[in-house]
Amino acid sequence: MSVTAFAPDIEERLAVARQVADTVLFEGYVLYPYRASAAKNRLRWQFGVLVPPAWGATCEEHDFQHTECLMEPRAGATLAVELRFLRARRRTIQQARPDGGFDTVPELRLGDRILVPWDEGTEERVEAVVPVDELMGDGVTIPFDRPAGEESEPVLDEAGHPVGRTVRRCEEIHGALRLSACELDGPYRVLRLTAVVENISTWTPPDGPAADRDAALPRSLVASHLLMGLSAGSFLSMTDPPEWAKGAIASCRNLHTWPVLAGEPGRADVVLSSPIILEDHPAIAPESPGALYDATEIDEILTLRTAALTDEEKREARGTDERAAAVIDLADSMPPEVLERLHGAVRSLREVTGSAPAPAATGFPDEYGVQRPDTPWWDPASEAGFDPGHDRVVVDGRSLGAGSRVLLRPGLRRTDAQDLFLTGRTAKVEAVLHDVDGGVHLAVTVEDDPGADIRREQGRFLYFQPDEVTPLEDGA
């Protein structure tokens, strides 16, 4: 096993993936309005927090992440692994006394900022390069430690005179990265890679189960995630595997993390295992002008609201954290043309294949850029043949229409969590609808729903596709 620097080609590929990994690392780091006093910034770091085992046993947070994925390495391949996490560094504020001493204070007001206590996040990395052959069997274990420490930094006023200091303290961190692989049965040489990240701190909460989360955070791995790259070979997608690998993919165990293909689109030699579920080859939107750390907001709205903060609010944000200060400066200095780019972008247009139809002399351009007759893109009169109240659709050999009874079984790949609660419930079809793309949708009301009559009167139904229902006999 080697823990030397990555080879240039591996480093280059991981650098592309780090653009998204940085977002995972700092997601929710500081939320709008970017002030430590804001209620939503008092309970921080919700993703990938690996707490000391003794404290994790008393709460619902975890002390490990377990990743499994499939890979097809070539002969002599090596696996480069980069564990990244934030380490909480507790900052207190002290004001200078005339006698040369210092007093800890809740804030220190300066001309351009208001310094307040805060937990800063410093990036930590554990890197290793391991020949794939060494991963077989029991694999390798890479322990890592970060010692406790304390440092202070003077605070100067506008004239350069010392008025106080910041004191930053770090607690000990002890962890382990365990890597192993096993070969699967089958016609292809496929390995199941297992990567486990553990917090192995022996720290015991002084107050037992009643210990505050704030006491555990400085000893935790925050926003923990893995980047893994093969020098030769490829990984298999966990969300869109080839048909022959679907059974093996389904048997992989991923706990508190999820691996996706990362890096350059079209390649499959880098994986990002993240506590935030992502799609393969995630990427930062090119319109995004900088990190805002608050993905629960829309960039355009968030930027406008940030720019509209009062001067006093901006002073506190600048004193909260350097990254918060950068967001304030970004919002204040953003040119109108950059802000306009945040207004929206279309990324899901259908790919059109085949020959374009012959152009017409006048009219509107169609999806090929060809002029079409002077009619709107959709003419309601042309749909006169559709009648949602009387139309029917065949499902499992049964004709369904208004009044039919069905069993709901929402599709896992294209539904939301609310619909999943309706799995196994019975419903009544109210209408059969056709969209402009040729799709068919069943408008339904759930049986035993006390609000069904109101929904029916207002035309507010639930919608499912035909393959998400099973026909029932009227008396079933």
C-alpha positions in Angstrom: 0.0 0.0 0.0 1.2 3.5 -0.8 0.1 6.8 0.6 2.2 8.9 -1.7 0.8 11.6 -4.0 -1.5 10.5 -6.8 -0.2 10.0 -10.3 -0.8 13.0 -12.5 -3.5 11.3 -14.6 -5.4 10.2 -11.5 -5.1 13.6 -9.9 -6.5 15.2 -13.0 -9.5 13.0 -13.1 -10.2 13.4 -9.4 -9.8 17.2 -9.7 -12.9 17.2 -12.0 -14.9 15.2 -9.5 -13.8 17.5 -6.7 -15.8 20.3 -8.2 -19.0 18.5 -7.1 -17.4 16.9 -4.1 -16.7 20.4 -2.8 -20.4 21.1 -2.9 -21.0 18.0 -0.8 -18.3 19.0 1.6 -19.8 22.4 2.3 -23.5 21.8 1.7 -25.4 23.6 4.5 -22.2 24.9 5.9 -23.8 28.3 6.5 -27.3 29.1 5.5 -29.1 32.3 4.5 -29.0 34.9 6.1 -25.4 33.8 6.8 -25.4 35.0 10.4 -24.4 32.8 13.4 -27.4 34.3 15.3 -29.9 33.0 12.7 -31.9 30.0 14.1 -31.2 27.8 11.1 -27.4 28.2 11.7 -27.6 27.0 15.3 -28.1 23.3 14.3 -25.5 22.7 11.6 -24.0 19.9 9.6 -26.7 17.5 8.8 -25.0 15.4 6.1 -22.3 12.7 6.5 -21.6 13.4 10.2 -19.7 10.4 11.7 -19.8 10.8 15.5 -17.7 9.1 18.2 -19.1 5.6 18.8 -19.9 6.3 22.5 -22.1 9.2 21.6 -23.6 7.7 18.5 -24.9 4.8 20.7 -27.2 7.3 22.5 -28.6 9.1 19.4 -29.7 8.5 15.8 -26.4 9.6 14.2 -23.8 7.1 13.0 -20.2 6.4 13.5 -19.5 4.8 10.1 -20.3 4.8 6.4 -20.3 1.6 4.3 -19.9 1.7 0.5 -20.2 -1.2 -1.9 -19.9 -0.9 -5.7 -18.7 -3.0 -8.6 -15.6 -2.5 -10.7 -13.9 -4.1 -13.6 -10.1 -3.4 -13.0 -7.5 -4.3 -15.6 -4.4 -6.3 -14.8 -2.1 -4.4 -12.5 -4.6 -1.6 -11.8 -4.3 0.5 -8.6 -7.1 2.2 -6.7 -6.6 5.8 -5.6 -8.8 6.7 -2.6 -9.4 10.1 -1.1 -11.4 10.4 2.1 -12.5 14.0 2.6 -14.3 15.5 5.6 -14.6 18.7 7.6 -13.1 19.1 11.1 -15.0 21.4 13.4 -12.7 24.1 14.8 -14.4 26.0 17.7 -13.7 29.7 17.6 -14.2 32.0 20.7 -13.9 35.8 20.8 -11.8 37.6 23.4 -11.6 41.3 24.0 -8.3 43.0 25.2 -8.1 44.5 28.6 -6.0 47.5 29.5 -3.8 45.3 31.7 -2.9 43.1 28.7 -5.2 40.3 29.5 -8.3 39.1 27.6 -11.9 38.5 28.4 -14.1 36.1 26.5 -17.1 38.0 25.0 -20.2 37.2 23.0 -19.2 39.6 20.2 -16.5 42.0 19.2 -17.8 44.9 17.0 -15.5 46.3 14.3 -16.1 48.8 11.6 -16.8 46.3 8.8 -17.8 43.2 10.8 -19.1 41.8 14.0 -17.0 38.9 15.3 -19.0 36.2 17.1 -18.3 32.6 18.4 -18.6 30.0 15.6 -17.6 26.5 14.6 -15.4 26.8 11.5 -14.9 23.8 9.2 -11.4 23.0 8.0 -11.0 20.5 5.2 -9.1 17.2 6.0 -8.0 14.5 3.5 -6.8 11.0 3.9 -5.2 9.7 0.7 -4.0 6.3 -0.4 -3.0 4.4 -3.5 -3.5 0.6 -3.2 -2.9 -2.1 -5.8 -6.2 -3.8 -6.5 -4.6 -7.2 -5.8 -3.9 -6.1 -2.2 -7.6 -5.4 -1.7 -8.5 -9.1 -2.1 -9.5 -11.0 1.1 -9.2 -9.0 4.2 -8.0 -6.0 2.3 -6.2 -3.1 3.9 -6.9 -0.7 6.9 -5.7 2.8 6.9 -5.9 4.4 10.4 -5.6 8.2 10.7 -5.4 10.6 13.6 -5.7 14.4 14.0 -4.2 15.8 17.3 -5.9 18.4 19.4 -4.6 21.9 19.1 -5.2 25.5 20.0 -4.1 28.7 18.2 -4.9 32.4 18.6 -4.9 35.3 16.2 -4.9 39.0 17.1 -7.9 41.2 16.0 -7.0 44.7 14.9 -9.3 47.7 14.4 -9.3 50.0 11.4 -6.3 51.9 12.7 -4.3 48.7 13.1 -4.5 48.7 16.9 -5.1 45.3 18.7 -8.5 45.2 20.3 -8.8 41.5 21.0 -8.1 38.0 19.6 -9.8 34.9 18.3 -9.0 31.6 19.9 -9.5 28.4 17.9 -9.5 24.9 19.4 -9.5 21.5 17.8 -10.2 18.2 19.5 -8.6 14.8 18.8 -10.0 12.8 15.9 -9.3 9.1 15.4 -10.6 7.2 12.3 -10.0 4.3 10.0 -10.6 3.6 6.3 -11.0 0.0 5.5 -10.8 -1.2 1.9 -11.4 -4.7 0.6 -12.6 -6.5 -2.6 -13.9 -9.9 -3.6 -14.4 -11.4 -7.1 -18.0 -12.3 -8.1 -19.0 -15.5 -9.9 -19.8 -15.1 -13.5 -18.4 -14.8 -17.0 -16.8 -11.5 -16.4 -14.0 -10.5 -14.0 -16.0 -8.2 -11.7 -15.0 -7.2 -8.2 -17.2 -6.0 -5.4 -15.3 -3.1 -3.7 -16.1 -2.4 -0.1 -15.0 0.9 1.5 -15.8 1.6 5.2 -15.1 4.9 6.9 -15.2 4.7 10.7 -14.9 7.2 13.6 -13.0 5.1 16.2 -12.6 7.8 18.8 -12.5 6.5 22.4 -14.0 9.8 23.7 -16.8 9.2 26.2 -19.4 11.9 26.7 -18.8 13.4 30.2 -22.6 13.8 30.8 -23.5 10.3 29.4 -26.6 10.1 27.1 -27.5 13.7 28.0 -24.3 15.1 26.4 -25.0 17.9 23.9 -24.4 17.4 20.2 -22.1 20.3 20.3 -19.7 18.3 22.5 -19.5 15.5 19.9 -19.1 17.6 16.8 -15.4 18.7 17.3 -14.6 14.9 17.6 -16.7 14.0 14.5 -16.0 13.6 10.8 -18.3 16.1 9.2 -19.7 15.8 5.6 -17.6 12.7 5.1 -17.4 11.3 1.6 -15.0 9.3 -0.7 -13.5 9.8 -4.1 -12.1 6.6 -5.7 -10.4 6.3 -9.0 -9.0 3.3 -11.0 -5.7 3.7 -12.8 -7.0 1.1 -15.4 -10.5 -0.2 -15.7 -14.0 1.0 -14.9 -16.8 1.1 -12.3 -20.3 0.0 -13.0 -23.2 2.5 -12.5 -25.3 1.7 -9.5 -28.4 3.4 -11.0 -28.1 2.2 -14.6 -26.1 -1.0 -14.7 -25.9 -3.4 -17.6 -28.6 -6.1 -17.6 -26.1 -8.9 -16.6 -25.0 -6.9 -13.5 -28.3 -5.9 -12.1 -28.5 -8.8 -9.6 -25.0 -8.1 -8.3 -25.7 -4.4 -8.0 -28.9 -5.1 -6.1 -27.0 -7.1 -3.5 -24.5 -4.3 -2.8 -25.0 -2.7 0.7 -24.6 1.0 1.0 -25.2 2.5 4.4 -25.3 6.3 5.1 -23.8 6.9 1.7 -24.4 6.3 -2.0 -21.8 5.8 -4.8 -22.2 7.4 -8.3 -20.0 7.7 -11.3 -18.2 11.1 -11.2 -15.7 13.1 -13.2 -15.8 13.6 -16.9 -19.0 12.6 -18.6 -18.6 9.4 -20.7 -16.0 8.0 -18.4 -16.5 5.4 -15.6 -13.2 5.3 -13.8 -14.1 7.6 -10.9 -16.7 7.2 -8.1 -18.0 9.7 -5.6 -19.6 8.0 -2.6 -21.7 10.8 -1.0 -24.0 11.1 2.0 -26.2 13.2 -0.4 -27.9 11.0 -3.1 -26.7 12.2 -6.5 -27.1 11.0 -10.1 -24.3 9.7 -12.2 -21.8 12.4 -13.4 -23.3 15.2 -11.3 -22.1 18.7 -12.3 -22.2 22.3 -11.1 -24.6 24.4 -13.3 -22.4 26.6 -15.5 -24.7 29.6 -14.6 -23.8 29.4 -10.9 -21.4 32.3 -10.1 -20.1 30.9 -6.9 -20.8 28.8 -3.8 -23.9 29.9 -1.8 -23.8 26.8 0.6 -27.7 26.8 0.7 -29.1 24.4 -1.8 -32.6 24.7 -0.2 -32.9 28.0 -2.0 -33.0 29.0 -5.7 -29.8 30.8 -6.6 -31.5 33.9 -8.1 -33.8 34.4 -5.2 -31.0 33.7 -2.7 -28.7 36.2 -4.3 -31.3 38.9 -4.4 -32.3 38.4 -0.8 -28.6 38.4 0.3 -28.0 41.7 -1.5 -31.0 43.1 0.3 -29.7 42.4 3.8 -29.2 45.5 6.0 -25.7 46.8 6.5 -25.8 45.6 10.1 -26.8 42.1 9.0 -24.0 42.0 6.4 -21.5 43.1 9.1 -22.5 40.1 11.3 -22.4 37.7 8.3 -18.9 38.9 7.4 -17.9 38.3 11.1 -19.5 34.9 11.2 -17.2 33.1 8.6 -14.9 33.9 5.7 -17.1 31.9 3.4 -20.2 33.9 4.5 -18.3 37.1 3.9 -17.5 35.9 0.4 -21.2 35.3 -0.3 -22.0 38.8 0.8 -19.3 40.2 -1.4 -20.5 38.1 -4.3 -24.1 39.3 -4.0 -23.1 42.9 -3.7 -20.7 42.8 -6.7 -22.6 40.6 -9.1 -23.1 42.3 -12.5 -26.6 42.4 -14.0 -25.7 40.1 -16.9 -24.5 37.4 -14.4 -27.6 37.7 -12.3 -29.8 37.4 -15.4 -28.2 34.0 -16.2 -29.6 32.7 -12.9 -33.2 33.3 -14.1 -33.5 29.9 -15.6 -32.2 27.3 -18.1 -33.7 24.4 -19.9 -31.7 21.2 -19.8 -34.2 18.4 -20.6 -35.2 18.9 -24.2 -36.0 15.7 -26.0 -33.4 14.6 -28.5 -34.9 14.7 -32.0 -33.6 12.2 -34.6 -34.5 11.6 -38.2 -35.0 13.9 -41.1 -36.6 17.3 -40.7 -40.0 17.8 -42.4 -40.1 20.1 -45.4 -40.2 23.8 -44.5 -43.3 25.8 -45.0 -43.2 29.3 -46.5 -44.6 31.1 -43.4 -45.4 30.6 -39.8 -43.6 29.7 -36.6 -40.4 27.7 -36.3 -40.9 24.2 -35.1 -38.6 22.1 -32.9 -36.2 21.6 -35.9 -36.0 25.4 -36.5 -38.3 24.9 -39.6 -41.1 27.2 -40.4 -44.6 25.7 -39.8 -48.1 26.9 -40.7 -49.5 29.8 -38.7 -51.1 27.7 -36.0 -50.2 27.5 -32.3 -48.1 24.6 -31.1 -51.2 23.0 -29.7 -54.7 23.6 -31.0 -57.5 22.6 -28.5 -59.9 22.1 -31.4 -57.7 19.4 -32.8 -58.2 17.5 -29.5 -62.0 17.3 -29.8 -61.8 13.5 -30.2 -60.5 13.1 -26.6 -63.0 12.9 -23.7 -61.4 12.3 -20.3 -64.7 11.3 -18.8 -65.4 8.6 -21.3 -62.0 7.6 -22.7 -60.6 4.2 -21.7 -57.2 2.5 -21.6 -56.3 -1.2 -21.5 -54.2 -2.4 -18.5 -53.4 -6.0 -18.0 -56.0 -7.0 -20.5 -58.7 -5.0 -18.7 -60.4 -1.8 -20.0 -60.2 1.0 -17.5 -62.2 4.3 -17.5 -64.1 6.5 -15.2 -65.6 4.5 -12.4 -63.1 1.6 -12.5 -61.4 0.4 -9.3 -57.6 0.0 -9.2 -54.8 -1.0 -6.8 -52.1 1.7 -6.6 -48.4 0.6 -7.0 -46.4 3.8 -7.7 -43.2 3.4 -9.8 -40.1 3.8 -7.6 -38.0 5.4 -10.3 -40.5 8.2 -11.2 -42.5 9.1 -8.2 -42.2 11.1 -5.0 -42.2 10.0 -1.3 -45.8 11.1 -0.9 -47.1 8.8 -3.6 -45.2 5.9 -2.1 -47.4 6.1 1.0 -50.3 5.1 -1.2 -48.7 1.8 -2.3 -51.3 -0.9 -1.9 -54.3 1.5 -1.5 -57.3 1.1 -3.7 -58.6 4.0 -5.8 -61.3 5.0 -8.2 -60.5 6.2 -11.7 -62.1 9.6 -12.3 -60.8 10.3 -15.8 -58.3 9.1 -18.5 -56.1 11.9 -19.7 -53.8 12.2 -22.7 -50.9 14.7 -22.8 -49.4 16.4 -25.8 -46.5 13.9 -25.9 -48.9 11.0 -26.3 -48.7 9.8 -22.7 -51.7 8.5 -20.8 -52.5 9.4 -17.2 -55.2 8.1 -14.8 -56.8 10.7 -12.6 -57.9 8.9 -9.4 -59.3 9.5 -5.9 -58.2 7.2 -3.1 -61.0 5.1 -1.6 -61.7 5.8 2.1 -60.3 9.3 1.6 -62.7 11.6 3.6 -61.8 14.5 1.2 -62.6 12.5 -2.0 -65.9 14.3 -2.7 -64.2 17.7 -2.3 -61.4 16.7 -4.7 -63.9 15.4 -7.2 -65.9 18.7 -7.1 -62.8 20.8 -7.5 -61.1 18.5 -10.1 -58.1 18.0 -7.9 -57.0 14.4 -8.4 -54.0 12.2 -8.0 -52.3 11.1 -11.2 -50.7 7.7 -12.1 -49.6 6.1 -15.3 -51.2 2.9 -16.4 -48.3 0.7 -15.4 -48.6 2.0 -11.8 -52.0 0.5 -11.2 -53.5 -3.0 -11.1 -57.2 -3.4 -12.2 -59.7 -4.7 -9.6 -63.1 -6.2 -9.9 -65.7 -3.7 -8.9 -66.6 -5.7 -5.8 -63.0 -6.6 -4.8 
